[in-house]
Amino acid sequence: MLRNIWIVILVMGLHFVLLAQNEVGFIEKKFDFGKIGAVGGRLDHSFLFVNKSTDPVSVIGLRSGCECIVGEWPSEAIAPGDSGAIEVGYFSSGRLGYFSESIQVQFKSRESVSLEISGHVIYDDAELVHLEFGQGAIYSKSQKLSLGTLYEGDTISKSILIQNQSEDTVIFDLSRSTGPNPISWFLSDKQMGPNEVQELVFKMNTSGLQPGYRMDEVELITDEKDSVKTYQLSSVIVPSPQREGASGRISLDRDSHDFGMVPEGDSVVTTFQLINTGRGDLEILRVEPNCSCIGVLLPKERLESYERLDFQVYFLTEGRRDNEYKRVALYTNDPNHPVRVISLKARVQP
């Protein structure tokens, strides 16, 4: 596959300048997919690099704060003068608007390198039926937007679709709109005609922010009677790989559990064990079940190096039927695994 990629580059007659970092030269570190259909599935791009050093280079992993990113890297060391490729995949389905995601490439005995992909996922008419949350004349799918897990120093842009569902023109006064310093926002046109659709873009820079869970609120002002439009942006900031030092490392005794057959109305519980295998403290920044039927009892939120912690996960089956698949996301300050997901399943009998 790599040979074919090089052939295409040579035939097109493109000239690239290798960007050297620690003697690993990347042909490019940023790639823009451009406009992408919302029903696009997975998009892929290859970041090519050359080992310009006199020693073999080994890639030991990739890190990203978004579950929409997948990647592959060479399994064998790259000899001096040889080339390799980092394959990055992005799942665009259901992710409308502008996006910018960073990927950290980890090398053995070398500093990591940051890559970035971006693009613009466009909507179609079918998406408009989901804009059910109204604030005056302005409707959106929700007033909440998750920015995901971000490294310190990252800059990310994400957007939501908004529509003026009134018969009058609505004007946004962005100069009077308010929000925290790390967040900025913009519209392509401050004036929205009747039934007009736009993307409201939010941009966040995490430089100087403390690691942990954040919930930021932005208030946009329009010329309507109900002039204030409130949007809540959630994010988890984790230490940058270049500055991680002695940090915590999360380890679980298992990452899934099957409750088996459970009568409807019963409550069942299982115990997981969490271990901090790092040299620094491990912080549990946030615990997020994907259903109100799941409860998590976590005795403490900070573990010292090599400390163990038992915690319980409950499943309330009232109103549930047949096969149930749930999950719990654990957000931590572990730079390698900022988000760990526990999968749960059960078969509920009436």
C-alpha positions in Angstrom: 0.0 0.0 0.0 2.8 2.4 0.9 4.6 1.8 -2.4 1.4 2.7 -4.3 1.1 5.9 -2.3 4.6 6.9 -3.3 3.9 6.2 -6.9 0.8 8.4 -6.9 2.8 11.2 -5.3 5.6 11.0 -7.9 3.2 10.8 -10.9 1.4 13.9 -9.7 4.7 15.7 -9.6 4.1 17.2 -6.1 7.0 18.5 -4.2 7.0 18.2 -0.4 9.4 19.5 2.2 10.1 17.0 5.0 9.4 18.5 8.4 12.1 17.1 10.6 11.6 16.5 14.3 14.0 14.3 16.2 15.3 13.1 12.8 11.9 11.7 11.8 10.7 13.6 8.8 7.0 13.8 8.1 5.9 14.9 4.6 2.9 16.7 6.2 1.6 17.0 9.7 -1.8 18.4 8.9 -4.5 17.3 6.5 -7.8 18.8 5.6 -10.5 16.5 4.2 -12.5 19.5 3.0 -16.3 19.1 2.8 -17.6 15.7 3.8 -21.1 14.3 3.6 -22.7 13.6 6.9 -23.5 10.0 5.9 -19.8 9.3 5.0 -18.8 6.5 7.3 -15.0 6.3 7.7 -12.4 8.6 6.0 -8.7 7.6 5.9 -5.5 9.4 5.3 -1.8 8.3 5.4 0.8 10.5 7.0 4.2 9.4 5.5 7.5 9.8 7.2 11.2 9.0 6.7 13.7 7.8 9.2 16.5 10.3 8.7 18.5 9.1 11.6 21.3 6.5 11.8 19.2 4.2 14.1 16.0 2.2 13.6 12.8 4.1 14.5 9.9 2.3 16.3 6.4 3.6 16.6 4.8 2.3 19.8 1.3 3.8 19.6 -1.1 6.6 18.8 -3.2 8.8 21.1 -6.2 10.8 20.5 -8.9 12.4 22.7 -11.8 11.5 20.3 -13.5 8.1 19.9 -14.1 9.1 16.3 -10.3 8.5 15.5 -8.7 5.2 14.8 -5.2 4.5 13.6 -2.6 2.0 12.5 1.2 2.2 12.5 4.1 0.0 11.4 4.6 -3.1 13.5 8.3 -3.3 12.7 11.0 -0.8 13.2 11.8 1.5 10.3 15.5 1.2 9.2 17.6 4.3 8.6 16.6 5.9 5.2 13.4 3.9 5.0 9.9 5.2 5.1 6.8 4.4 7.1 3.1 5.5 7.3 0.7 6.4 10.0 -2.8 5.5 8.9 -5.5 7.7 10.5 -9.2 7.0 10.1 -12.0 9.4 11.0 -15.7 8.4 11.5 -17.8 11.3 10.2 -21.3 9.8 10.6 -23.4 12.0 12.8 -20.7 14.7 13.3 -21.9 17.8 11.6 -19.9 20.9 11.2 -16.2 21.8 11.3 -13.8 19.6 13.2 -10.2 19.6 14.1 -8.6 16.6 15.9 -5.0 16.0 16.9 -3.2 12.6 17.0 0.0 12.0 19.1 2.4 9.6 17.5 4.6 7.9 20.1 8.1 6.7 19.2 10.4 4.5 21.3 13.1 6.7 23.0 12.0 9.8 21.0 9.6 12.6 21.6 6.1 12.2 20.3 4.9 14.1 17.2 1.6 15.7 16.8 -0.5 15.3 13.7 -3.8 17.0 12.9 -6.8 16.3 10.7 -9.6 18.7 9.9 -12.6 19.0 7.7 -16.2 20.2 7.4 -19.0 17.7 7.7 -22.0 19.2 5.8 -25.6 18.5 6.5 -28.5 17.5 4.3 -32.2 18.2 4.6 -32.8 15.0 6.6 -30.8 16.4 9.5 -33.2 19.3 10.0 -35.9 17.1 11.4 -33.7 16.6 14.5 -33.6 20.3 15.4 -36.1 20.2 18.2 -34.5 22.3 20.9 -35.8 25.8 20.7 -34.5 29.0 22.3 -36.9 31.7 20.9 -36.8 31.4 17.1 -33.4 29.6 17.1 -33.5 25.8 17.1 -30.8 23.2 17.5 -30.5 19.5 18.2 -29.4 20.4 21.7 -27.9 23.2 23.7 -25.0 20.9 24.8 -21.9 20.1 22.8 -19.1 17.7 23.9 -15.6 18.8 22.8 -14.3 15.5 24.0 -10.9 14.8 25.7 -8.3 17.3 24.9 -4.6 17.6 25.6 -3.1 20.7 27.2 -2.2 23.1 24.3 -4.7 21.7 21.9 -6.9 23.9 19.8 -10.2 22.3 18.6 -13.2 23.6 16.5 -16.6 22.0 16.6 -20.0 23.3 15.5 -23.7 22.7 15.9 -26.5 23.2 13.3 -28.9 26.0 14.1 -32.1 27.1 12.2 -34.3 30.2 12.4 -37.7 28.6 12.6 -39.7 31.9 12.6 -41.1 34.0 9.9 -38.9 37.0 10.8 -35.2 37.7 10.3 -33.1 37.2 13.5 -29.9 39.2 14.0 -27.1 37.9 16.3 -25.1 40.6 18.3 -21.9 38.7 18.9 -20.2 41.8 20.4 -22.6 41.5 23.4 -22.4 37.7 23.6 -20.4 36.3 26.5 -18.3 33.2 27.3 -15.1 32.1 29.1 -11.7 33.2 27.7 -10.7 29.8 26.2 -13.9 29.7 24.0 -14.5 31.8 20.9 -17.4 31.5 18.4 -18.5 32.7 15.0 -21.2 32.5 12.4 -20.7 33.0 8.7 -23.6 35.5 8.7 -24.9 37.4 11.8 -28.3 37.8 10.1 -30.5 34.7 9.7 -33.6 34.9 7.4 -36.8 32.8 8.0 -36.0 29.0 8.0 -32.4 29.7 7.2 -29.8 27.2 8.5 -26.3 27.9 9.7 -23.5 26.3 11.6 -22.5 27.9 14.9 -18.8 27.2 15.3 -17.1 27.0 18.7 -13.3 27.1 19.1 -11.4 26.2 22.2 -7.7 26.6 23.0 -6.6 24.6 26.1 -3.2 26.4 26.6 -2.7 27.1 30.3 -5.8 25.2 31.4 -5.7 22.9 34.4 -6.3 19.2 33.7 -9.8 18.0 34.7 -13.4 18.1 33.6 -14.9 21.4 32.4 -18.3 22.7 31.6 -18.2 26.1 29.9 -21.3 28.2 29.1 -21.7 30.6 26.2 -24.5 33.1 26.0 -25.3 34.5 22.5 -27.5 37.6 22.1 -30.1 38.2 19.4 -32.5 41.0 18.6 -35.5 38.9 19.7 -37.6 39.3 22.8 -36.1 36.1 24.1 -32.7 37.3 23.2 -30.3 35.0 25.2 -29.3 31.7 23.7 -27.3 29.5 26.0 -25.0 26.7 24.9 -23.0 24.4 27.2 -19.6 23.0 26.1 -18.2 20.1 28.0 -14.6 18.9 27.8 -11.9 16.9 29.7 -8.4 18.4 29.7 -5.5 15.9 30.2 -1.8 16.5 30.5 0.2 17.0 27.3 2.4 14.0 26.4 5.4 16.3 26.3 4.8 17.3 29.9 3.4 14.2 31.5 6.3 13.4 33.9 5.3 11.2 36.8 1.6 10.7 36.0 -1.0 8.1 37.0 -1.8 5.1 34.8 -5.2 3.4 34.9 -5.6 -0.3 34.9 -8.8 -2.3 35.4 -9.2 -6.0 36.4 -11.5 -6.3 33.4 -13.3 -3.9 31.0 -16.7 -5.7 30.6 -19.3 -7.6 32.6 -22.2 -9.8 31.7 -25.0 -9.8 34.3 -26.7 -12.7 32.6 -30.4 -13.3 33.0 -32.0 -10.7 35.3 -35.8 -10.5 36.3 -37.3 -7.1 35.4 -37.4 -4.9 38.4 -34.4 -6.4 40.1 -31.2 -4.4 40.9 -27.9 -6.2 40.2 -24.4 -5.2 41.1 -20.8 -6.1 40.2 -17.4 -5.0 41.5 -14.5 -3.8 39.5 -11.0 -3.2 40.7 -9.0 -0.2 39.6 -5.2 0.0 40.0 -2.9 3.0 39.5 0.2 1.5 37.9 1.8 4.9 37.3 4.5 6.7 39.3 2.2 9.7 40.0 -1.3 10.2 41.4 -4.2 9.0 39.3 -7.2 11.3 39.3 -10.7 10.2 38.3 -12.0 13.3 36.6 -15.5 12.1 35.7 -17.6 9.0 35.6 -20.2 9.0 32.8 -22.8 6.1 32.4 -24.7 6.3 29.2 -28.0 5.4 30.9 -29.8 6.6 34.1 -30.3 2.9 34.8 -26.6 2.5 35.6 -25.2 3.7 38.9 -21.5 3.8 39.9 -20.3 3.9 43.5 -16.7 5.3 43.6 -15.3 5.6 47.1 -12.6 8.1 46.2 -11.4 10.1 43.1 -7.6 10.1 43.7 -5.3 7.1 43.9 -1.6 7.2 44.9 1.0 5.2 42.9 0.1 1.5 42.9 -3.0 2.0 45.0 -5.9 -0.4 44.4 -9.6 0.6 44.6 -12.7 -1.5 44.4 -15.9 0.2 43.1 -19.4 -1.0 42.4 -21.5 -0.7 39.2 -25.3 -1.2 39.6 -27.9 -2.0 36.9 -31.5 -1.1 37.6 -33.7 -3.2 35.4 -37.1 -1.5 36.0 -38.7 -0.8 32.6 -36.0 -2.7 30.7 -36.6 -5.6 28.4 -34.6 -8.3 26.5 -31.0 -7.6 25.7 -29.5 -4.5 27.3 -26.1 -3.1 26.3 -24.7 -0.3 28.4 -21.4 1.4 29.1 -19.6 3.5 31.7 -16.8 6.0 30.7 -14.1 6.8 33.2 -12.2 10.0 32.4 -8.8 10.2 34.1 -5.5 12.2 34.0 -3.8 9.1 32.4 -2.1 10.6 29.3 -2.1 7.2 27.6 -5.7 6.3 28.3 -7.6 9.5 29.2 -10.9 7.6 28.7 -11.5 4.0 29.7 -14.9 2.4 28.8 -16.5 -0.4 30.7 -19.1 -2.5 28.7 -22.1 -4.0 30.4 -24.8 -6.4 29.2 -27.8 -8.3 30.6 -30.8 -10.1 29.4 -33.9 -8.8 31.2 -36.8 -11.2 31.6 -40.3 -9.9 32.1 
